[in-house]
Amino acid sequence: MDHSQVKERHHKRDQLDRIPDACPDLTAARDLANEFSTIARERRGHDLTAWMTRALDHGPPPVQGASPPSFKRLGTPP
């Protein structure tokens, strides 16, 4: 990789690093996705209900409206 390619790669990384400041909803969605991935990878199903509650209460609007009907029937607080 030559110097110009390295410079371009760093420029792109800098642009990506600025996205969270410009779009808090995207940051929240990323954080929720990372947390869900950890729960799934570590097979911590017992943490899923609490994660779903956080996602619905504090996630970006499209996530907040994505509650499956069965979630409310599980006795999870709104």
ZAMAR-456039 format. One record per atom (N, C-alpha, C, O, CB): residue number from 0; residue in one letter; chain; atom name; x, y, z. Coordinates in pm, 1 decimal, always signed. Glycine has a CB too. Example, Ala and Ser with C-alpha at 12.3 -4.5 7.8 and 13.67 -1.06 7.14 Angstrom:
2
{r 0, "A", "A", "N", {+1319.0, -569.0, +780.0}}
{r 0, "A", "A", "CA", {+1230.0, -450.0, +780.0}}
{r 0, "A", "A", "C", {+1320.0, -330.0, +780.0}}
{r 0, "A", "A", "O", {+1423.6, -331.9, +846.5}}
{r 0, "A", "A", "CB", {+1130.8, -447.3, +904.6}}
{r 1, "S", "A", "N", {+1285.0, -225.0, +708.0}}
{r 1, "S", "A", "CA", {+1367.0, -106.0, +714.0}}
{r 1, "S", "A", "C", {+1290.0, +3.0, +787.0}}
{r 1, "S", "A", "O", {+1340.9, +113.8, +803.9}}
{r 1, "S", "A", "CB", {+1408.4, -59.8, +572.5}}
END
This chain:
78
{r 0, "M", "A", "N", {+86.4, -116.9, +0.0}}
{r 0, "M", "A", "CA", {+0.0, +0.0, +0.0}}
{r 0, "M", "A", "C", {+90.9, +123.0, +0.0}}
{r 0, "M", "A", "O", {+177.8, +137.4, +86.0}}
{r 0, "M", "A", "CB", {-98.2, -0.1, +123.9}}
{r 1, "D", "A", "N", {+69.6, +210.7, -97.2}}
{r 1, "D", "A", "CA", {+154.8, +329.4, -103.7}}
{r 1, "D", "A", "C", {+101.3, +441.5, -13.9}}
{r 1, "D", "A", "O", {-6.4, +429.7, +44.7}}
{r 1, "D", "A", "CB", {+165.6, +378.7, -248.7}}
{r 2, "H", "A", "N", {+176.6, +548.0, -4.3}}
{r 2, "H", "A", "CA", {+144.3, +658.1, +86.8}}
{r 2, "H", "A", "C", {+6.7, +720.3, +57.1}}
{r 2, "H", "A", "O", {-67.6, +752.6, +149.8}}
{r 2, "H", "A", "CB", {+252.3, +765.6, +78.0}}
{r 3, "S", "A", "N", {-27.1, +736.9, -69.9}}
{r 3, "S", "A", "CA", {-156.9, +798.6, -103.8}}
{r 3, "S", "A", "C", {-273.4, +708.2, -63.2}}
{r 3, "S", "A", "O", {-378.6, +758.0, -23.2}}
{r 3, "S", "A", "CB", {-164.3, +828.7, -255.3}}
{r 4, "Q", "A", "N", {-256.2, +577.5, -72.7}}
{r 4, "Q", "A", "CA", {-361.2, +485.0, -31.5}}
{r 4, "Q", "A", "C", {-379.5, +487.1, +120.4}}
{r 4, "Q", "A", "O", {-491.8, +481.6, +170.5}}
{r 4, "Q", "A", "CB", {-328.5, +342.8, -78.9}}
{r 5, "V", "A", "N", {-268.6, +495.0, +191.9}}
{r 5, "V", "A", "CA", {-275.0, +502.7, +337.8}}
{r 5, "V", "A", "C", {-343.3, +632.1, +379.3}}
{r 5, "V", "A", "O", {-427.0, +632.7, +469.5}}
{r 5, "V", "A", "CB", {-133.5, +493.6, +399.9}}
{r 6, "K", "A", "N", {-307.4, +741.8, +313.3}}
{r 6, "K", "A", "CA", {-367.2, +871.6, +344.0}}
{r 6, "K", "A", "C", {-517.6, +869.5, +317.3}}
{r 6, "K", "A", "O", {-595.5, +921.0, +397.5}}
{r 6, "K", "A", "CB", {-300.0, +982.7, +261.5}}
{r 7, "E", "A", "N", {-558.8, +810.3, +205.0}}
{r 7, "E", "A", "CA", {-701.0, +800.0, +170.5}}
{r 7, "E", "A", "C", {-775.3, +714.2, +272.1}}
{r 7, "E", "A", "O", {-887.4, +746.4, +311.4}}
{r 7, "E", "A", "CB", {-718.2, +741.6, +29.4}}
{r 8, "R", "A", "N", {-713.1, +606.0, +313.9}}
{r 8, "R", "A", "CA", {-775.3, +517.5, +412.8}}
{r 8, "R", "A", "C", {-797.0, +591.3, +545.4}}
{r 8, "R", "A", "O", {-902.0, +577.3, +608.0}}
{r 8, "R", "A", "CB", {-688.0, +391.9, +435.2}}
{r 9, "H", "A", "N", {-697.8, +669.4, +587.8}}
{r 9, "H", "A", "CA", {-712.2, +746.8, +711.7}}
{r 9, "H", "A", "C", {-819.9, +853.8, +697.9}}
{r 9, "H", "A", "O", {-894.0, +880.1, +792.6}}
{r 9, "H", "A", "CB", {-578.7, +811.9, +749.9}}
{r 10, "H", "A", "N", {-828.8, +915.5, +580.2}}
{r 10, "H", "A", "CA", {-931.9, +1016.4, +555.9}}
{r 10, "H", "A", "C", {-1071.2, +954.4, +567.6}}
{r 10, "H", "A", "O", {-1160.2, +1012.5, +629.6}}
{r 10, "H", "A", "CB", {-913.2, +1080.5, +416.8}}
{r 11, "K", "A", "N", {-1089.6, +837.8, +508.4}}
{r 11, "K", "A", "CA", {-1219.0, +769.3, +516.6}}
{r 11, "K", "A", "C", {-1251.3, +731.1, +660.3}}
{r 11, "K", "A", "O", {-1365.8, +743.9, +703.7}}
{r 11, "K", "A", "CB", {-1219.5, +644.2, +427.6}}
{r 12, "R", "A", "N", {-1151.1, +684.2, +734.5}}
{r 12, "R", "A", "CA", {-1172.5, +646.9, +874.8}}
{r 12, "R", "A", "C", {-1212.1, +770.1, +955.2}}
{r 12, "R", "A", "O", {-1301.0, +762.0, +1040.0}}
{r 12, "R", "A", "CB", {-1045.1, +581.5, +934.9}}
{r 13, "D", "A", "N", {-1147.6, +884.3, +930.2}}
{r 13, "D", "A", "CA", {-1182.6, +1008.6, +1000.1}}
{r 13, "D", "A", "C", {-1326.7, +1048.7, +971.5}}
{r 13, "D", "A", "O", {-1398.1, +1092.8, +1061.6}}
{r 13, "D", "A", "CB", {-1087.6, +1122.2, +959.0}}
{r 14, "Q", "A", "N", {-1369.7, +1033.5, +846.4}}
{r 14, "Q", "A", "CA", {-1508.6, +1065.2, +811.5}}
{r 14, "Q", "A", "C", {-1605.1, +973.2, +885.8}}
{r 14, "Q", "A", "O", {-1706.1, +1019.7, +938.6}}
{r 14, "Q", "A", "CB", {-1530.3, +1053.2, +659.1}}
{r 15, "L", "A", "N", {-1576.1, +846.3, +890.3}}
{r 15, "L", "A", "CA", {-1662.7, +751.2, +961.6}}
{r 15, "L", "A", "C", {-1666.4, +780.7, +1111.0}}
{r 15, "L", "A", "O", {-1770.5, +765.5, +1174.9}}
{r 15, "L", "A", "CB", {-1614.7, +607.5, +938.2}}
{r 16, "D", "A", "N", {-1553.7, +822.5, +1166.7}}
{r 16, "D", "A", "CA", {-1548.0, +852.9, +1309.7}}
{r 16, "D", "A", "C", {-1630.7, +975.3, +1346.3}}
{r 16, "D", "A", "O", {-1668.4, +991.3, +1462.4}}
{r 16, "D", "A", "CB", {-1404.5, +874.1, +1352.5}}
{r 17, "R", "A", "N", {-1659.7, +1062.1, +1249.7}}
{r 17, "R", "A", "CA", {-1740.5, +1182.2, +1277.3}}
{r 17, "R", "A", "C", {-1890.7, +1156.3, +1269.7}}
{r 17, "R", "A", "O", {-1969.1, +1240.7, +1313.2}}
{r 17, "R", "A", "CB", {-1704.0, +1292.3, +1179.7}}
{r 18, "I", "A", "N", {-1931.8, +1044.5, +1216.9}}
{r 18, "I", "A", "CA", {-2074.5, +1014.5, +1201.0}}
{r 18, "I", "A", "C", {-2149.3, +1016.0, +1334.2}}
{r 18, "I", "A", "O", {-2257.1, +1075.1, +1341.3}}
{r 18, "I", "A", "CB", {-2091.9, +879.0, +1134.3}}
{r 19, "P", "A", "N", {-2096.9, +953.5, +1440.3}}
{r 19, "P", "A", "CA", {-2173.2, +953.4, +1565.7}}
{r 19, "P", "A", "C", {-2207.3, +1093.2, +1617.6}}
{r 19, "P", "A", "O", {-2314.8, +1113.3, +1674.1}}
{r 19, "P", "A", "CB", {-2096.0, +879.6, +1671.0}}
{r 20, "D", "A", "N", {-2118.2, +1188.6, +1599.3}}
{r 20, "D", "A", "CA", {-2146.8, +1325.4, +1643.0}}
{r 20, "D", "A", "C", {-2257.6, +1389.2, +1560.3}}
{r 20, "D", "A", "O", {-2333.9, +1471.8, +1610.3}}
{r 20, "D", "A", "CB", {-2020.9, +1410.6, +1634.9}}
{r 21, "A", "A", "N", {-2265.6, +1350.5, +1434.6}}
{r 21, "A", "A", "CA", {-2363.9, +1409.9, +1344.4}}
{r 21, "A", "A", "C", {-2500.1, +1342.2, +1352.4}}
{r 21, "A", "A", "O", {-2601.2, +1401.9, +1315.2}}
{r 21, "A", "A", "CB", {-2313.3, +1403.9, +1202.9}}
{r 22, "C", "A", "N", {-2503.9, +1219.3, +1400.3}}
{r 22, "C", "A", "CA", {-2629.7, +1144.1, +1398.4}}
{r 22, "C", "A", "C", {-2644.3, +1058.9, +1524.6}}
{r 22, "C", "A", "O", {-2607.3, +941.5, +1524.3}}
{r 22, "C", "A", "CB", {-2637.0, +1054.8, +1273.0}}
{r 23, "P", "A", "N", {-2697.8, +1116.7, +1632.1}}
{r 23, "P", "A", "CA", {-2713.2, +1041.4, +1757.0}}
{r 23, "P", "A", "C", {-2799.9, +915.6, +1742.8}}
{r 23, "P", "A", "O", {-2775.6, +816.3, +1811.4}}
{r 23, "P", "A", "CB", {-2772.8, +1131.0, +1862.3}}
{r 24, "D", "A", "N", {-2900.8, +918.7, +1654.7}}
{r 24, "D", "A", "CA", {-2985.3, +800.3, +1636.0}}
{r 24, "D", "A", "C", {-2903.6, +683.8, +1580.5}}
{r 24, "D", "A", "O", {-2922.1, +568.9, +1620.6}}
{r 24, "D", "A", "CB", {-3103.2, +832.2, +1541.7}}
{r 25, "L", "A", "N", {-2813.4, +714.9, +1488.1}}
{r 25, "L", "A", "CA", {-2729.4, +610.5, +1431.3}}
{r 25, "L", "A", "C", {-2636.3, +553.5, +1537.8}}
{r 25, "L", "A", "O", {-2610.9, +433.1, +1541.3}}
{r 25, "L", "A", "CB", {-2648.3, +664.9, +1312.8}}
{r 26, "T", "A", "N", {-2586.2, +640.4, +1624.1}}
{r 26, "T", "A", "CA", {-2500.3, +596.1, +1733.8}}
{r 26, "T", "A", "C", {-2577.5, +504.7, +1828.8}}
{r 26, "T", "A", "O", {-2526.1, +400.9, +1870.5}}
{r 26, "T", "A", "CB", {-2443.5, +717.2, +1810.6}}
{r 27, "A", "A", "N", {-2699.3, +542.3, +1862.7}}
{r 27, "A", "A", "CA", {-2782.0, +459.9, +1951.3}}
{r 27, "A", "A", "C", {-2810.1, +324.2, +1887.2}}
{r 27, "A", "A", "O", {-2803.7, +221.2, +1954.2}}
{r 27, "A", "A", "CB", {-2914.6, +531.9, +1984.6}}
{r 28, "A", "A", "N", {-2841.0, +324.0, +1758.2}}
{r 28, "A", "A", "CA", {-2868.0, +197.7, +1688.2}}
{r 28, "A", "A", "C", {-2743.1, +109.9, +1686.0}}
{r 28, "A", "A", "O", {-2751.7, -11.3, +1705.6}}
{r 28, "A", "A", "CB", {-2916.8, +224.8, +1543.8}}
{r 29, "R", "A", "N", {-2627.3, +171.0, +1662.1}}
{r 29, "R", "A", "CA", {-2502.6, +94.7, +1662.4}}
{r 29, "R", "A", "C", {-2475.9, +32.9, +1799.5}}
{r 29, "R", "A", "O", {-2438.3, -83.9, +1809.9}}
{r 29, "R", "A", "CB", {-2385.4, +184.4, +1621.6}}
{r 30, "D", "A", "N", {-2495.7, +112.5, +1903.9}}
{r 30, "D", "A", "CA", {-2471.7, +62.9, +2039.7}}
{r 30, "D", "A", "C", {-2566.4, -51.7, +2075.2}}
{r 30, "D", "A", "O", {-2525.5, -150.4, +2136.3}}
{r 30, "D", "A", "CB", {-2487.1, +176.5, +2141.0}}
{r 31, "L", "A", "N", {-2693.0, -37.5, +2036.4}}
{r 31, "L", "A", "CA", {-2789.4, -144.9, +2061.6}}
{r 31, "L", "A", "C", {-2752.1, -271.7, +1984.0}}
{r 31, "L", "A", "O", {-2762.0, -382.6, +2036.6}}
{r 31, "L", "A", "CB", {-2931.5, -99.3, +2023.4}}
{r 32, "A", "A", "N", {-2709.5, -254.5, +1859.5}}
{r 32, "A", "A", "CA", {-2670.0, -369.9, +1778.3}}
{r 32, "A", "A", "C", {-2548.7, -439.7, +1838.5}}
{r 32, "A", "A", "O", {-2543.2, -562.6, +1842.9}}
{r 32, "A", "A", "CB", {-2639.7, -326.5, +1634.2}}
{r 33, "N", "A", "N", {-2451.4, -361.1, +1884.9}}
{r 33, "N", "A", "CA", {-2333.3, -420.5, +1947.4}}
{r 33, "N", "A", "C", {-2369.9, -495.7, +2074.7}}
{r 33, "N", "A", "O", {-2319.1, -604.9, +2100.1}}
{r 33, "N", "A", "CB", {-2229.8, -312.6, +1978.5}}
{r 34, "E", "A", "N", {-2458.1, -436.7, +2154.1}}
{r 34, "E", "A", "CA", {-2500.2, -501.8, +2277.7}}
{r 34, "E", "A", "C", {-2576.2, -631.7, +2246.6}}
{r 34, "E", "A", "O", {-2554.1, -733.9, +2311.5}}
{r 34, "E", "A", "CB", {-2588.4, -406.1, +2361.7}}
{r 35, "F", "A", "N", {-2665.6, -626.9, +2147.0}}
{r 35, "F", "A", "CA", {-2739.7, -746.8, +2108.5}}
{r 35, "F", "A", "C", {-2643.8, -855.6, +2060.8}}
{r 35, "F", "A", "O", {-2659.1, -972.8, +2095.3}}
{r 35, "F", "A", "CB", {-2842.6, -714.0, +1998.3}}
{r 36, "S", "A", "N", {-2545.9, -816.0, +1982.0}}
{r 36, "S", "A", "CA", {-2447.9, -911.8, +1932.0}}
{r 36, "S", "A", "C", {-2374.5, -980.2, +2047.0}}
{r 36, "S", "A", "O", {-2351.5, -1101.1, +2043.0}}
{r 36, "S", "A", "CB", {-2347.8, -842.1, +1839.5}}
{r 37, "T", "A", "N", {-2338.0, -904.0, +2148.2}}
{r 37, "T", "A", "CA", {-2269.9, -960.7, +2264.5}}
{r 37, "T", "A", "C", {-2362.0, -1058.1, +2338.8}}
{r 37, "T", "A", "O", {-2319.5, -1166.5, +2378.7}}
{r 37, "T", "A", "CB", {-2223.0, -848.3, +2359.4}}
{r 38, "I", "A", "N", {-2487.0, -1018.7, +2356.6}}
{r 38, "I", "A", "CA", {-2583.7, -1106.2, +2424.2}}
{r 38, "I", "A", "C", {-2597.6, -1238.1, +2347.7}}
{r 38, "I", "A", "O", {-2597.3, -1345.6, +2407.6}}
{r 38, "I", "A", "CB", {-2722.0, -1036.1, +2436.9}}
{r 39, "A", "A", "N", {-2609.7, -1228.9, +2216.2}}
{r 39, "A", "A", "CA", {-2625.6, -1350.4, +2135.1}}
{r 39, "A", "A", "C", {-2498.6, -1434.9, +2135.3}}
{r 39, "A", "A", "O", {-2504.7, -1556.7, +2152.3}}
{r 39, "A", "A", "CB", {-2663.3, -1313.8, +1991.0}}
{r 40, "R", "A", "N", {-2384.3, -1370.7, +2116.5}}
{r 40, "R", "A", "CA", {-2257.0, -1442.5, +2109.8}}
{r 40, "R", "A", "C", {-2226.1, -1514.5, +2241.5}}
{r 40, "R", "A", "O", {-2175.7, -1626.8, +2242.4}}
{r 40, "R", "A", "CB", {-2143.5, -1345.4, +2075.3}}
{r 41, "E", "A", "N", {-2257.8, -1447.1, +2352.1}}
{r 41, "E", "A", "CA", {-2229.4, -1505.3, +2482.7}}
{r 41, "E", "A", "C", {-2345.9, -1589.6, +2536.0}}
{r 41, "E", "A", "O", {-2341.8, -1640.0, +2648.3}}
{r 41, "E", "A", "CB", {-2196.3, -1395.4, +2581.7}}
{r 42, "R", "A", "N", {-2449.6, -1603.7, +2452.9}}
{r 42, "R", "A", "CA", {-2566.7, -1685.4, +2487.5}}
{r 42, "R", "A", "C", {-2626.7, -1644.7, +2621.4}}
{r 42, "R", "A", "O", {-2652.8, -1727.6, +2708.5}}
{r 42, "R", "A", "CB", {-2528.9, -1833.2, +2491.1}}
{r 43, "R", "A", "N", {-2647.8, -1512.5, +2634.6}}
{r 43, "R", "A", "CA", {-2706.2, -1458.3, +2757.0}}
{r 43, "R", "A", "C", {-2852.5, -1423.0, +2731.9}}
{r 43, "R", "A", "O", {-2892.1, -1306.9, +2743.0}}
{r 43, "R", "A", "CB", {-2627.1, -1333.8, +2805.9}}
{r 44, "G", "A", "N", {-2931.2, -1522.7, +2698.6}}
{r 44, "G", "A", "CA", {-3072.4, -1500.8, +2670.5}}
{r 44, "G", "A", "C", {-3146.4, -1435.2, +2785.4}}
{r 44, "G", "A", "O", {-3245.5, -1365.4, +2763.7}}
{r 44, "G", "A", "CB", {-3137.9, -1630.4, +2637.1}}
{r 45, "H", "A", "N", {-3099.3, -1457.0, +2907.5}}
{r 45, "H", "A", "CA", {-3164.3, -1396.1, +3023.4}}
{r 45, "H", "A", "C", {-3152.6, -1243.4, +3021.8}}
{r 45, "H", "A", "O", {-3227.1, -1176.0, +3092.9}}
{r 45, "H", "A", "CB", {-3103.8, -1451.3, +3152.2}}
{r 46, "D", "A", "N", {-3060.6, -1187.4, +2942.0}}
{r 46, "D", "A", "CA", {-3045.5, -1041.3, +2931.5}}
{r 46, "D", "A", "C", {-3127.9, -981.1, +2818.1}}
{r 46, "D", "A", "O", {-3133.6, -859.0, +2803.7}}
{r 46, "D", "A", "CB", {-2899.5, -1005.9, +2911.4}}
{r 47, "L", "A", "N", {-3190.6, -1064.6, +2739.0}}
{r 47, "L", "A", "CA", {-3261.0, -1016.3, +2620.1}}
{r 47, "L", "A", "C", {-3381.7, -928.7, +2652.9}}
{r 47, "L", "A", "O", {-3404.7, -829.1, +2584.3}}
{r 47, "L", "A", "CB", {-3305.6, -1133.2, +2536.8}}
{r 48, "T", "A", "N", {-3458.2, -962.4, +2753.9}}
{r 48, "T", "A", "CA", {-3576.1, -882.1, +2788.2}}
{r 48, "T", "A", "C", {-3535.4, -741.9, +2831.1}}
{r 48, "T", "A", "O", {-3598.5, -644.1, +2790.8}}
{r 48, "T", "A", "CB", {-3657.2, -949.9, +2900.0}}
{r 49, "A", "A", "N", {-3431.2, -731.0, +2911.9}}
{r 49, "A", "A", "CA", {-3383.2, -598.5, +2954.5}}
{r 49, "A", "A", "C", {-3330.2, -520.1, +2834.5}}
{r 49, "A", "A", "O", {-3351.6, -399.2, +2824.8}}
{r 49, "A", "A", "CB", {-3272.4, -612.2, +3062.5}}
{r 50, "W", "A", "N", {-3260.5, -589.3, +2742.3}}
{r 50, "W", "A", "CA", {-3210.4, -521.9, +2622.7}}
{r 50, "W", "A", "C", {-3327.3, -469.9, +2538.0}}
{r 50, "W", "A", "O", {-3323.6, -357.3, +2488.4}}
{r 50, "W", "A", "CB", {-3121.7, -617.9, +2539.5}}
{r 51, "M", "A", "N", {-3429.6, -552.2, +2522.3}}
{r 51, "M", "A", "CA", {-3545.7, -512.5, +2441.5}}
{r 51, "M", "A", "C", {-3614.1, -391.2, +2503.6}}
{r 51, "M", "A", "O", {-3656.9, -301.1, +2431.5}}
{r 51, "M", "A", "CB", {-3646.0, -629.8, +2428.3}}
{r 52, "T", "A", "N", {-3625.0, -387.8, +2635.1}}
{r 52, "T", "A", "CA", {-3685.5, -273.3, +2703.2}}
{r 52, "T", "A", "C", {-3603.4, -147.3, +2677.2}}
{r 52, "T", "A", "O", {-3659.4, -41.7, +2647.7}}
{r 52, "T", "A", "CB", {-3696.9, -299.8, +2855.3}}
{r 53, "R", "A", "N", {-3470.4, -157.8, +2687.9}}
{r 53, "R", "A", "CA", {-3384.0, -41.1, +2659.1}}
{r 53, "R", "A", "C", {-3399.3, +3.0, +2514.2}}
{r 53, "R", "A", "O", {-3406.5, +122.4, +2485.2}}
{r 53, "R", "A", "CB", {-3235.6, -74.3, +2688.4}}
{r 54, "A", "A", "N", {-3404.2, -94.1, +2423.4}}
{r 54, "A", "A", "CA", {-3417.0, -60.4, +2281.2}}
{r 54, "A", "A", "C", {-3547.6, +13.7, +2254.4}}
{r 54, "A", "A", "O", {-3549.7, +111.9, +2180.2}}
{r 54, "A", "A", "CB", {-3410.0, -187.5, +2194.8}}
{r 55, "L", "A", "N", {-3655.4, -33.1, +2314.6}}
{r 55, "L", "A", "CA", {-3785.6, +30.5, +2292.3}}
{r 55, "L", "A", "C", {-3796.1, +165.5, +2362.6}}
{r 55, "L", "A", "O", {-3861.3, +256.6, +2311.5}}
{r 55, "L", "A", "CB", {-3897.5, -61.1, +2340.3}}
{r 56, "D", "A", "N", {-3733.4, +179.5, +2477.9}}
{r 56, "D", "A", "CA", {-3742.4, +305.0, +2553.9}}
{r 56, "D", "A", "C", {-3643.4, +410.9, +2507.4}}
{r 56, "D", "A", "O", {-3674.2, +530.1, +2510.0}}
{r 56, "D", "A", "CB", {-3720.2, +277.6, +2700.2}}
{r 57, "H", "A", "N", {-3524.7, +368.3, +2464.9}}
{r 57, "H", "A", "CA", {-3418.2, +464.9, +2437.6}}
{r 57, "H", "A", "C", {-3359.2, +455.0, +2298.1}}
{r 57, "H", "A", "O", {-3271.3, +533.5, +2262.7}}
{r 57, "H", "A", "CB", {-3309.4, +447.9, +2536.8}}
{r 58, "G", "A", "N", {-3405.3, +361.4, +2219.3}}
{r 58, "G", "A", "CA", {-3353.0, +346.2, +2084.1}}
{r 58, "G", "A", "C", {-3407.7, +453.9, +1992.2}}
{r 58, "G", "A", "O", {-3498.2, +528.6, +2029.6}}
{r 58, "G", "A", "CB", {-3386.7, +208.2, +2028.9}}
{r 59, "P", "A", "N", {-3352.3, +461.8, +1871.4}}
{r 59, "P", "A", "CA", {-3404.6, +557.9, +1774.5}}
{r 59, "P", "A", "C", {-3550.1, +524.9, +1740.0}}
{r 59, "P", "A", "O", {-3592.2, +410.2, +1755.0}}
{r 59, "P", "A", "CB", {-3317.7, +558.6, +1646.6}}
{r 60, "P", "A", "N", {-3626.8, +623.2, +1694.3}}
{r 60, "P", "A", "CA", {-3770.4, +602.6, +1667.1}}
{r 60, "P", "A", "C", {-3805.5, +477.6, +1586.1}}
{r 60, "P", "A", "O", {-3902.6, +410.3, +1620.8}}
{r 60, "P", "A", "CB", {-3822.9, +720.7, +1595.2}}
{r 61, "P", "A", "N", {-3731.2, +442.7, +1479.3}}
{r 61, "P", "A", "CA", {-3769.3, +319.8, +1408.0}}
{r 61, "P", "A", "C", {-3758.4, +195.1, +1495.6}}
{r 61, "P", "A", "O", {-3835.3, +100.7, +1477.2}}
{r 61, "P", "A", "CB", {-3682.2, +302.4, +1284.7}}
{r 62, "V", "A", "N", {-3665.6, +192.9, +1589.4}}
{r 62, "V", "A", "CA", {-3651.6, +78.3, +1679.5}}
{r 62, "V", "A", "C", {-3763.3, +79.2, +1782.5}}
{r 62, "V", "A", "O", {-3817.5, -26.0, +1816.2}}
{r 62, "V", "A", "CB", {-3514.1, +79.8, +1749.5}}
{r 63, "Q", "A", "N", {-3797.8, +195.7, +1832.2}}
{r 63, "Q", "A", "CA", {-3901.8, +206.6, +1933.6}}
{r 63, "Q", "A", "C", {-4035.5, +155.6, +1882.3}}
{r 63, "Q", "A", "O", {-4115.8, +104.3, +1960.3}}
{r 63, "Q", "A", "CB", {-3915.5, +350.4, +1979.5}}
{r 64, "G", "A", "N", {-4060.4, +168.6, +1753.9}}
{r 64, "G", "A", "CA", {-4187.2, +124.9, +1696.7}}
{r 64, "G", "A", "C", {-4185.9, -18.4, +1648.4}}
{r 64, "G", "A", "O", {-4282.7, -63.8, +1587.3}}
{r 64, "G", "A", "CB", {-4224.6, +213.7, +1584.0}}
{r 65, "A", "A", "N", {-4078.3, -90.6, +1674.5}}
{r 65, "A", "A", "CA", {-4063.7, -225.0, +1618.3}}
{r 65, "A", "A", "C", {-4095.8, -336.6, +1716.9}}
{r 65, "A", "A", "O", {-4053.7, -450.5, +1696.7}}
{r 65, "A", "A", "CB", {-3924.2, -243.0, +1567.7}}
{r 66, "S", "A", "N", {-4167.8, -306.6, +1820.7}}
{r 66, "S", "A", "CA", {-4198.4, -408.1, +1920.7}}
{r 66, "S", "A", "C", {-4290.2, -514.7, +1862.8}}
{r 66, "S", "A", "O", {-4398.7, -483.8, +1813.6}}
{r 66, "S", "A", "CB", {-4262.4, -344.3, +2044.3}}
{r 67, "P", "A", "N", {-4246.6, -640.7, +1868.6}}
{r 67, "P", "A", "CA", {-4337.1, -746.2, +1823.4}}
{r 67, "P", "A", "C", {-4453.1, -760.9, +1920.8}}
{r 67, "P", "A", "O", {-4434.8, -740.1, +2040.8}}
{r 67, "P", "A", "CB", {-4262.1, -880.1, +1808.6}}
{r 68, "P", "A", "N", {-4571.4, -795.9, +1873.0}}
{r 68, "P", "A", "CA", {-4687.5, -808.4, +1961.4}}
{r 68, "P", "A", "C", {-4663.3, -904.0, +2077.9}}
{r 68, "P", "A", "O", {-4715.8, -882.3, +2187.1}}
{r 68, "P", "A", "CB", {-4807.3, -855.1, +1882.3}}
{r 69, "S", "A", "N", {-4586.1, -1007.5, +2056.9}}
{r 69, "S", "A", "CA", {-4563.8, -1105.0, +2163.2}}
{r 69, "S", "A", "C", {-4480.2, -1047.9, +2277.2}}
{r 69, "S", "A", "O", {-4486.2, -1098.9, +2389.2}}
{r 69, "S", "A", "CB", {-4496.1, -1228.3, +2107.1}}
{r 70, "F", "A", "N", {-4402.7, -943.5, +2250.9}}
{r 70, "F", "A", "CA", {-4318.2, -886.0, +2356.4}}
{r 70, "F", "A", "C", {-4402.4, -833.7, +2471.9}}
{r 70, "F", "A", "O", {-4367.0, -854.9, +2587.9}}
{r 70, "F", "A", "CB", {-4231.4, -773.1, +2299.8}}
{r 71, "K", "A", "N", {-4509.5, -767.8, +2443.5}}
{r 71, "K", "A", "CA", {-4596.5, -714.4, +2548.8}}
{r 71, "K", "A", "C", {-4659.8, -827.3, +2630.3}}
{r 71, "K", "A", "O", {-4685.4, -811.2, +2749.6}}
{r 71, "K", "A", "CB", {-4706.5, -625.5, +2487.6}}
{r 72, "R", "A", "N", {-4684.8, -941.7, +2565.6}}
{r 72, "R", "A", "CA", {-4747.6, -1054.0, +2635.8}}
{r 72, "R", "A", "C", {-4651.7, -1125.3, +2729.6}}
{r 72, "R", "A", "O", {-4695.0, -1206.3, +2811.4}}
{r 72, "R", "A", "CB", {-4803.0, -1152.7, +2536.1}}
{r 73, "L", "A", "N", {-4523.1, -1097.2, +2719.7}}
{r 73, "L", "A", "CA", {-4425.9, -1162.7, +2806.5}}
{r 73, "L", "A", "C", {-4424.4, -1101.8, +2946.5}}
{r 73, "L", "A", "O", {-4350.9, -1148.0, +3033.8}}
{r 73, "L", "A", "CB", {-4287.2, -1154.4, +2745.1}}
{r 74, "G", "A", "N", {-4505.4, -998.3, +2967.7}}
{r 74, "G", "A", "CA", {-4508.4, -936.2, +3097.1}}
{r 74, "G", "A", "C", {-4398.6, -834.0, +3118.3}}
{r 74, "G", "A", "O", {-4370.9, -794.8, +3231.6}}
{r 74, "G", "A", "CB", {-4500.2, -1039.4, +3200.6}}
{r 75, "T", "A", "N", {-4335.6, -790.6, +3009.8}}
{r 75, "T", "A", "CA", {-4229.4, -691.8, +3018.2}}
{r 75, "T", "A", "C", {-4289.3, -555.0, +3039.8}}
{r 75, "T", "A", "O", {-4387.3, -519.3, +2974.3}}
{r 75, "T", "A", "CB", {-4142.3, -693.3, +2892.1}}
{r 76, "P", "A", "N", {-4232.2, -477.6, +3130.5}}
{r 76, "P", "A", "CA", {-4287.0, -343.2, +3152.3}}
{r 76, "P", "A", "C", {-4274.4, -257.5, +3027.9}}
{r 76, "P", "A", "O", {-4175.8, -269.5, +2955.3}}
{r 76, "P", "A", "CB", {-4216.6, -275.1, +3269.2}}
{r 77, "P", "A", "N", {-4371.6, -171.2, +3001.3}}
{r 77, "P", "A", "CA", {-4365.2, -87.1, +2880.8}}
{r 77, "P", "A", "C", {-4252.2, +12.3, +2887.9}}
{r 77, "P", "A", "O", {-4232.9, +90.6, +2794.9}}
{r 77, "P", "A", "CB", {-4496.0, -13.5, +2860.3}}
END
